[in-house]
């Protein structure tokens, strides 16, 4: 029998029920337990987790607002399934936001900031080569970029970035699986950005960031094909 996503969900306790369901569903989607385009059946999810349908319905609505779930009238809820246009929009917006963060963060960068981000880059390189923990790889990649937003000291810019965070984490998880032929590339791309930031060279940092985002966009488009082989 084929094991579906809902068969791999765990039961949750009664304390903070809604929060536990939402966390479990987020992780299931981000980890690929539920695939892009897969239907999310309330009754199946509720039965597997040992809860009623009401909190599951609330969580699916919340995940819809966060960009991980799409509700199609008269058909139900589905894991978001990115088209090439969706991916282009996400990455082009991400680039605009990150360039804005770079401009504000570069003058504020310190030796301590460089040390912290260098540790992230080094760990990213090690994890990309070991390839034994994609969650850690995704977190390191995401944390590198988010650090620059925190350093930019612009709350609304940070909030705009966070509004894309779950969709970006989902896409980073997809792109992280496409470096088989050149596992050193994630470290090299981030190292180039970091070197330029620490040298306070905005022009070089923008070029390196643009190259990185464009590469990630292409990888995301390629990575989505494995969920839809007929498009390849």
HUMOSUL-V812776 format. One record per residue. N is the residue number from 1. RES is the residue in one letter. SS is DSSP state (helix for helix, strand for strand, loop for the rest). NEAR is the number of other ideal C-beta (glycine too) atoms within 8 Angstrom. Layout:
((N RES SS NEAR) (N RES SS NEAR))
This chain:
((1 X loop 2) (2 X loop 3) (3 X loop 5) (4 X loop 7) (5 X helix 11) (6 X helix 10) (7 X helix 7) (8 X helix 8) (9 X loop 11) (10 X loop 5) (11 X loop 6) (12 X loop 10) (13 X loop 6) (14 X loop 3) (15 X loop 5) (16 X loop 5) (17 X helix 11) (18 X helix 9) (19 X helix 7) (20 X helix 11) (21 X helix 14) (22 X helix 11) (23 X helix 8) (24 X helix 12) (25 X helix 12) (26 X helix 11) (27 X helix 9) (28 X helix 12) (29 X helix 14) (30 X helix 12) (31 X loop 8) (32 X loop 7) (33 X loop 9) (34 X loop 9) (35 X loop 8) (36 X loop 9) (37 X loop 8) (38 X loop 9) (39 X strand 7) (40 X strand 13) (41 X loop 8) (42 X helix 11) (43 X helix 7) (44 X helix 9) (45 X helix 13) (46 X helix 11) (47 X helix 8) (48 X helix 10) (49 X helix 13) (50 X loop 6) (51 X loop 10) (52 X loop 6) (53 X helix 9) (54 X helix 6) (55 X helix 11) (56 X helix 14) (57 X helix 9) (58 X helix 9) (59 X helix 12) (60 X helix 14) (61 X helix 9) (62 X helix 9) (63 X helix 13) (64 X helix 12) (65 X helix 6) (66 X loop 8) (67 X loop 8) (68 X loop 13) (69 X strand 13) (70 X strand 9) (71 X strand 10) (72 X strand 8) (73 X loop 4) (74 X loop 3) (75 X loop 6) (76 X strand 8) (77 X strand 11) (78 X strand 14) (79 X strand 13) (80 X loop 11) (81 X loop 9) (82 X loop 12) (83 X loop 6) (84 X helix 7) (85 X helix 6) (86 X helix 8) (87 X helix 14) (88 X helix 9) (89 X helix 8) (90 X helix 13) (91 X helix 13) (92 X helix 8) (93 X helix 9) (94 X helix 12) (95 X helix 11) (96 X helix 8) (97 X helix 13) (98 X helix 14) (99 X helix 10) (100 X helix 11) (101 X helix 15) (102 X helix 15) (103 X helix 9) (104 X helix 13) (105 X helix 14) (106 X helix 11) (107 X helix 6) (108 X helix 10) (109 X loop 11) (110 X loop 6) (111 X helix 5) (112 X helix 6) (113 X helix 11) (114 X helix 11) (115 X helix 8) (116 X helix 9) (117 X helix 12) (118 X helix 9) (119 X helix 8) (120 X helix 13) (121 X helix 13) (122 X helix 9) (123 X helix 10) (124 X helix 15) (125 X helix 11) (126 X helix 8) (127 X helix 13) (128 X helix 15) (129 X helix 8) (130 X helix 7) (131 X loop 8) (132 X loop 4) (133 X loop 7) (134 X helix 9) (135 X helix 7) (136 X helix 9) (137 X helix 14) (138 X helix 13) (139 X helix 8) (140 X helix 12) (141 X helix 13) (142 X helix 12) (143 X helix 9) (144 X helix 14) (145 X helix 10) (146 X helix 9) (147 X helix 12) (148 X helix 13) (149 X helix 15) (150 X helix 8) (151 X helix 12) (152 X helix 15) (153 X loop 7) (154 X loop 10) (155 X helix 5) (156 X helix 6) (157 X helix 13) (158 X helix 11) (159 X helix 8) (160 X helix 9) (161 X helix 15) (162 X helix 7) (163 X helix 6) (164 X loop 13) (165 X helix 9) (166 X helix 11) (167 X helix 12) (168 X helix 11) (169 X helix 11) (170 X helix 12) (171 X helix 13) (172 X helix 12) (173 X helix 13) (174 X helix 12) (175 X helix 12) (176 X helix 13) (177 X helix 9) (178 X helix 9) (179 X loop 11) (180 X loop 6) (181 X loop 3) (182 X loop 6) (183 X loop 9) (184 X loop 9) (185 X helix 10) (186 X helix 14) (187 X helix 12) (188 X helix 8) (189 X helix 12) (190 X helix 14) (191 X helix 9) (192 X helix 10) (193 X helix 12) (194 X helix 13) (195 X helix 8) (196 X helix 12) (197 X helix 15) (198 X helix 8) (199 X loop 7) (200 X loop 8) (201 X loop 8) (202 X helix 10) (203 X helix 6) (204 X helix 9) (205 X helix 13) (206 X helix 10) (207 X helix 8) (208 X helix 12) (209 X helix 13) (210 X helix 9) (211 X helix 9) (212 X helix 12) (213 X helix 12) (214 X helix 9) (215 X helix 10) (216 X helix 12) (217 X helix 11) (218 X helix 8) (219 X helix 11) (220 X helix 14) (221 X helix 10) (222 X helix 8) (223 X helix 11) (224 X helix 13) (225 X helix 10) (226 X helix 6) (227 X helix 8) (228 X loop 9) (229 X helix 6) (230 X helix 4) (231 X helix 6) (232 X loop 5))
